[in-house]
Amino acid sequence: MSSESQLRADIVEVGRRMYARGYTASNDGNISVRLGSDRLLMTPKSVCKGFMTPDMMCITDLEGRKLQGDRDPSSEMLMHLEVYRQRPDVQAVVHAHPPIATGFAVAGIPLDRAVLAEVLTTLGSIPIAEYATPSTKELPEAVRKYIKAHDGMLLANHGALTSGADLYSAYYKMETIEHFAKISLVARLLGRENLLAREEVDRLQGLRGTYGIKSPAPICADPSEALAVLDSGNPAMCQVVQAPAGDGQRLVPDLIRDRTPSLASTSPASYGARPPQPAEAADEIRLTYRELSALIEDAIRQLR
Ligand SMILES: [Zn+2]
């Protein structure tokens, strides 16, 4: 167990890194860590996480009562308390608004596709906790649904939350989420997203023990059953990961393109009625009359 002074310095350092990387703006975000069995060390309300000093931190009990500190504890304290209540194994909690991951949270797109081996071995999938007004009791309720099965999640139209066996482990998971979101965004902009096959995902899960990575929950054997459990208001006890059967292939190609009906397979009657599909726009090249003329002139010139 690190000393209190070391933990204060570590919170300052993690806050500085979050701010430097643009995961928080102004006074956004909050960080907490367990201090022994019955107390928490937490960032204070209304300070920029990039410019904190060790003496600014608050000490609270596990009910959120302030025991020490000149300032009041974070406005998101209730969310932190809920994570510690549900997860006795968790030693630290980090909350931030990293822009790409938060973009996915705003778009309502969870980061749950089996795409990167590194993410599958560390975090598994990253769901989206339902929208809740920040700093109210709604937010811990939304987080409660996923925290037993996940070390990291997006918060709808808000940001991201991570937890870990120590402060740096919780912070690195925030880095992993933002990095994963960035890569997913680029792949989707490029119009292709090949997925790891289910068999490969199982293999990666098996490797966790080799690297000493603990997962809060296994991958759901039946994702549709797991989603039904969530819909009925119960907390997730396994992780939903989108990983199709590979039939001997380790990568399953082109999810986005395969999902969109091609022009050839669409009957003329339904084609007109169908709203435009984004992937089709990527397949189409539009030229002005002038550009087309220039292309034809150029082709003729090449023939001469
Ligand atoms: Zn926030």
Residues whose N, C-alpha, C, O or C-beta is under 5 A from the ligand:
A	BS01	ZN	G29 G159
